[in-house]
Amino acid sequence: GVTLMSIRAWGGGGGGGGKLGPYNFATDWCASGGGGGGEYRIRTAVAVTPGESIYVIVGAGGITKDDNAGDSGLASRVRNSGGTLVSASGGSGGAFTVQHASTAPDDGGAAGGAGGTAGSGGTGSDGAAGTAGTGTDKNSATAGSGGLAGDADVSIGKGGAGGKNSSAGANGAAGKVIIVFV
């Protein structure tokens, strides 16, 4: 029977900061930050008992929302009856800031979300932070990019891009769990 397994887990990416909602698009603008990438964890040679139940939760990506920071991605976890075997945290959502033409323009939009960190079990790497939005007015605004997941996979656990003016941000990508029984 199977007595060992290896586990790879990625947390969900954070959602990008949102776009402008019901503001005056002629004068107000935003360049929201990108969401952070999910953490990556790997654990090899995990002892299992034949017939033992293994519980798997795959972390969803964070959602982008108009006029708000993006939601954080959720953690991916693998556990058995004895507790958590691996946990990979999700990335933080990108920030949202409205720039009003009636006030002095700020240089930049909003901060990017932090990458996922400090999961449990095994070894791995943190997700990359999303980048901040930039610009000094609505014409020069550039939304932030989403950070990559801990192992730099371009699709799993990637943070969502930030919103810009009336263009919506992106949701974070879902995490993933791979279990190989030996």
Sine and cosine of phi, psi and omega as CSV:
sin_phi,cos_phi,sin_psi,cos_psi,sin_omega,cos_omega
0.00,0.00,0.17,-0.99,0.01,-1.00
-0.96,0.27,0.77,-0.64,0.01,-1.00
-0.81,-0.58,-0.16,0.99,0.01,-1.00
-0.68,-0.73,0.47,-0.88,0.12,-0.99
-0.57,-0.83,0.37,-0.93,0.15,-0.99
-0.88,-0.48,0.51,-0.86,-0.09,-1.00
-0.76,-0.65,0.74,-0.67,0.17,-0.99
-0.85,-0.53,0.74,-0.68,-0.03,-1.00
-0.64,-0.77,0.64,-0.77,0.08,-1.00
-0.84,-0.54,0.72,-0.69,0.11,-0.99
-0.98,0.22,0.33,-0.94,0.03,-1.00
-0.94,0.34,0.54,-0.84,0.03,-1.00
-0.97,0.22,0.51,-0.86,0.05,-1.00
-0.96,0.29,0.53,-0.85,0.05,-1.00
-0.96,0.29,0.54,-0.84,0.06,-1.00
-0.94,0.34,0.46,-0.89,0.08,-1.00
-0.87,0.50,0.47,-0.88,-0.14,-0.99
-0.98,0.20,0.09,-1.00,0.07,-1.00
-1.00,-0.05,0.10,-0.99,0.07,-1.00
-0.93,0.36,0.64,-0.77,0.11,-0.99
-1.00,-0.09,-0.81,-0.58,-0.09,-1.00
-0.99,0.13,0.87,0.50,0.05,-1.00
-0.97,-0.26,0.05,-1.00,0.04,-1.00
-0.99,0.12,0.99,-0.13,-0.06,-1.00
-0.90,0.43,-0.29,0.96,0.02,-1.00
-0.95,0.32,-0.47,0.88,-0.06,-1.00
-0.83,-0.56,-0.50,0.87,-0.05,-1.00
-1.00,-0.06,0.44,-0.90,-0.01,-1.00
-0.46,-0.89,0.24,-0.97,0.09,-1.00
-0.49,-0.87,0.43,-0.90,0.14,-0.99
-0.62,-0.79,1.00,0.05,-0.13,-0.99
-0.96,0.28,0.37,-0.93,0.01,-1.00
-0.98,0.20,0.43,-0.91,0.09,-1.00
-0.99,0.17,0.44,-0.90,0.03,-1.00
-0.97,0.25,0.41,-0.91,0.03,-1.00
-0.98,0.19,0.47,-0.89,0.05,-1.00
-0.98,0.22,0.47,-0.88,0.02,-1.00
-0.96,0.29,0.43,-0.90,0.03,-1.00
-0.96,0.29,0.45,-0.89,0.06,-1.00
-0.90,-0.44,0.75,-0.67,0.05,-1.00
-0.75,-0.66,0.59,-0.81,0.08,-1.00
-0.70,-0.71,0.66,-0.76,0.06,-1.00
-0.65,-0.76,0.80,-0.59,-0.02,-1.00
-0.94,-0.35,0.28,-0.96,0.08,-1.00
0.81,0.59,0.76,0.65,0.07,-1.00
-1.00,0.06,0.85,-0.53,-0.02,-1.00
-0.95,0.31,0.70,-0.71,0.06,-1.00
-0.73,-0.68,0.40,-0.92,0.05,-1.00
-0.96,-0.28,0.73,-0.68,0.05,-1.00
-0.79,0.62,0.75,-0.67,-0.01,-1.00
1.00,0.03,-0.12,0.99,0.00,-1.00
-0.93,0.37,0.61,-0.79,0.06,-1.00
-0.99,0.10,0.72,-0.69,0.07,-1.00
-0.88,-0.47,0.77,-0.64,-0.05,-1.00
-0.95,-0.32,0.76,-0.65,-0.07,-1.00
-0.83,-0.55,0.76,-0.65,0.12,-0.99
-0.84,-0.55,0.84,-0.54,0.04,-1.00
-0.99,-0.15,0.83,-0.56,-0.05,-1.00
-0.94,0.35,0.77,-0.63,0.07,-1.00
-0.97,0.25,0.45,-0.89,0.11,-0.99
-0.96,0.26,0.47,-0.88,0.03,-1.00
-0.94,0.33,0.44,-0.90,-0.05,-1.00
-0.99,-0.14,0.63,-0.78,0.14,-0.99
-1.00,0.04,0.57,-0.82,-0.04,-1.00
-0.68,-0.73,0.66,-0.76,0.07,-1.00
-0.85,0.53,0.65,-0.76,0.09,-1.00
0.88,0.48,0.40,0.92,-0.03,-1.00
-0.50,-0.86,0.29,-0.96,0.17,-0.98
-0.92,0.39,0.43,-0.90,0.08,-1.00
-0.95,0.33,0.44,-0.90,0.08,-1.00
-0.96,0.27,0.49,-0.87,0.10,-1.00
-0.95,0.32,0.50,-0.87,0.13,-0.99
-0.95,0.30,0.37,-0.93,-0.02,-1.00
-0.99,-0.11,0.41,-0.91,-0.01,-1.00
-0.96,0.28,0.55,-0.84,0.19,-0.98
-0.99,-0.16,0.70,-0.72,-0.08,-1.00
-0.66,-0.75,0.52,-0.85,0.14,-0.99
-0.77,-0.64,0.76,-0.65,0.00,-1.00
-0.59,-0.81,0.26,-0.96,0.14,-0.99
-0.79,-0.61,-0.19,-0.98,-0.04,-1.00
-0.90,0.43,-0.35,0.94,0.00,-1.00
-1.00,0.07,-0.15,0.99,0.02,-1.00
0.75,-0.66,-0.23,-0.97,-0.05,-1.00
-0.97,0.25,0.78,-0.63,0.06,-1.00
-1.00,-0.05,-0.65,0.76,0.02,-1.00
-0.53,-0.85,0.64,-0.76,0.11,-0.99
-0.64,-0.77,0.81,-0.59,0.03,-1.00
-0.88,-0.47,0.90,-0.45,-0.09,-1.00
-0.96,0.28,0.41,-0.91,0.04,-1.00
-0.99,0.10,0.31,-0.95,0.06,-1.00
-0.98,0.19,0.41,-0.91,0.03,-1.00
-0.98,0.19,0.45,-0.89,0.05,-1.00
-0.95,0.31,0.48,-0.88,0.06,-1.00
-0.96,0.29,0.50,-0.87,-0.04,-1.00
-0.99,0.17,0.33,-0.94,0.01,-1.00
-0.78,-0.63,0.74,-0.67,0.07,-1.00
-0.61,-0.79,0.76,-0.65,0.09,-1.00
-1.00,-0.01,0.73,-0.69,0.10,-1.00
-0.97,-0.25,0.83,-0.56,-0.02,-1.00
-0.98,-0.19,0.73,-0.69,0.00,-1.00
-0.91,0.42,-0.37,0.93,-0.02,-1.00
-0.96,0.27,-0.21,0.98,0.05,-1.00
-0.93,-0.38,0.22,-0.97,0.02,-1.00
-0.87,0.49,0.72,-0.69,-0.03,-1.00
-0.91,0.41,0.64,-0.77,0.09,-1.00
-1.00,-0.03,0.49,-0.87,0.10,-1.00
-1.00,0.05,0.97,-0.26,0.03,-1.00
0.93,-0.37,0.26,-0.97,-0.02,-1.00
-0.98,-0.18,-0.99,0.11,-0.09,-1.00
-0.48,-0.88,0.37,-0.93,-0.06,-1.00
-0.94,0.34,0.51,-0.86,0.13,-0.99
-0.98,0.21,0.34,-0.94,0.02,-1.00
-0.97,0.22,0.48,-0.88,0.04,-1.00
-0.96,0.28,0.49,-0.87,0.08,-1.00
-0.95,0.30,0.35,-0.94,0.04,-1.00
-0.92,0.40,0.64,-0.77,-0.04,-1.00
-0.60,-0.80,0.26,-0.97,0.24,-0.97
0.86,0.51,0.65,0.76,0.13,-0.99
-0.96,0.27,0.06,-1.00,-0.03,-1.00
-0.91,-0.42,0.39,-0.92,0.07,-1.00
0.99,0.14,0.82,-0.57,0.10,-0.99
0.95,0.32,-0.37,-0.93,-0.01,-1.00
-0.86,-0.52,0.14,-0.99,0.01,-1.00
0.16,-0.99,-0.39,-0.92,-0.01,-1.00
-0.52,-0.85,0.50,-0.87,0.00,-1.00
-0.94,0.33,0.46,-0.89,0.15,-0.99
-0.96,0.28,0.42,-0.91,0.02,-1.00
-0.99,0.15,0.53,-0.85,0.06,-1.00
-0.95,0.32,0.54,-0.84,0.16,-0.99
-0.95,0.32,0.37,-0.93,0.01,-1.00
-1.00,0.02,0.36,-0.93,0.02,-1.00
-0.98,0.18,0.45,-0.89,0.17,-0.99
-0.95,0.32,0.44,-0.90,-0.03,-1.00
-0.71,-0.70,0.16,-0.99,0.06,-1.00
0.82,-0.57,0.24,-0.97,0.02,-1.00
-0.86,-0.51,-0.10,1.00,0.10,-0.99
-0.35,-0.94,0.06,-1.00,-0.11,-0.99
-0.91,0.42,-0.42,0.91,0.00,-1.00
-0.98,0.19,-0.45,0.89,0.00,-1.00
-0.98,-0.19,0.06,1.00,-0.05,-1.00
-0.90,0.43,0.70,-0.71,0.09,-1.00
-0.75,-0.67,0.84,-0.54,0.01,-1.00
-0.94,0.34,0.46,-0.89,0.04,-1.00
-0.96,0.28,0.40,-0.92,0.03,-1.00
-1.00,-0.09,0.48,-0.88,0.07,-1.00
-0.97,0.24,0.58,-0.82,0.04,-1.00
-0.98,0.20,0.46,-0.89,0.04,-1.00
-0.99,0.16,0.39,-0.92,0.08,-1.00
-0.92,0.39,0.22,-0.98,-0.12,-0.99
-0.79,0.61,-0.54,0.84,0.01,-1.00
-0.98,-0.19,0.27,0.96,0.07,-1.00
0.91,0.41,0.39,0.92,0.13,-0.99
-0.93,0.37,0.70,-0.71,-0.12,-0.99
-0.99,0.15,-0.13,0.99,-0.04,-1.00
-0.87,-0.50,-0.58,0.82,-0.07,-1.00
-0.99,0.12,0.82,-0.57,0.11,-0.99
0.92,0.38,0.31,0.95,0.00,-1.00
-0.97,0.24,0.62,-0.78,0.07,-1.00
-0.95,0.32,0.49,-0.87,0.02,-1.00
-0.98,0.20,0.49,-0.87,0.06,-1.00
-0.94,0.34,0.47,-0.88,0.03,-1.00
-0.97,0.25,0.34,-0.94,0.08,-1.00
-0.99,0.14,0.36,-0.93,0.01,-1.00
-0.65,-0.76,0.85,-0.53,0.00,-1.00
0.75,0.66,-0.91,-0.41,-0.02,-1.00
-0.99,-0.15,0.12,0.99,0.04,-1.00
-1.00,-0.04,0.81,-0.59,-0.08,-1.00
-0.91,0.41,0.50,-0.86,0.17,-0.98
-0.97,0.26,-0.01,-1.00,-0.02,-1.00
-0.91,-0.42,0.52,-0.85,0.11,-0.99
-0.94,0.33,0.45,-0.89,0.11,-0.99
-0.95,0.30,0.46,-0.89,0.04,-1.00
-0.98,0.22,0.53,-0.85,0.03,-1.00
-0.91,0.42,0.44,-0.90,0.12,-0.99
-0.97,0.24,-0.19,-0.98,-0.01,-1.00
-0.39,-0.92,0.48,-0.88,0.11,-0.99
-0.75,-0.66,0.75,-0.67,0.09,-1.00
-0.84,-0.55,0.81,-0.58,0.06,-1.00
-0.87,-0.49,0.77,-0.64,0.07,-1.00
-0.88,-0.47,0.85,-0.52,0.04,-1.00
-1.00,-0.02,0.72,-0.69,-0.07,-1.00
-0.95,-0.32,0.00,0.00,0.00,0.00
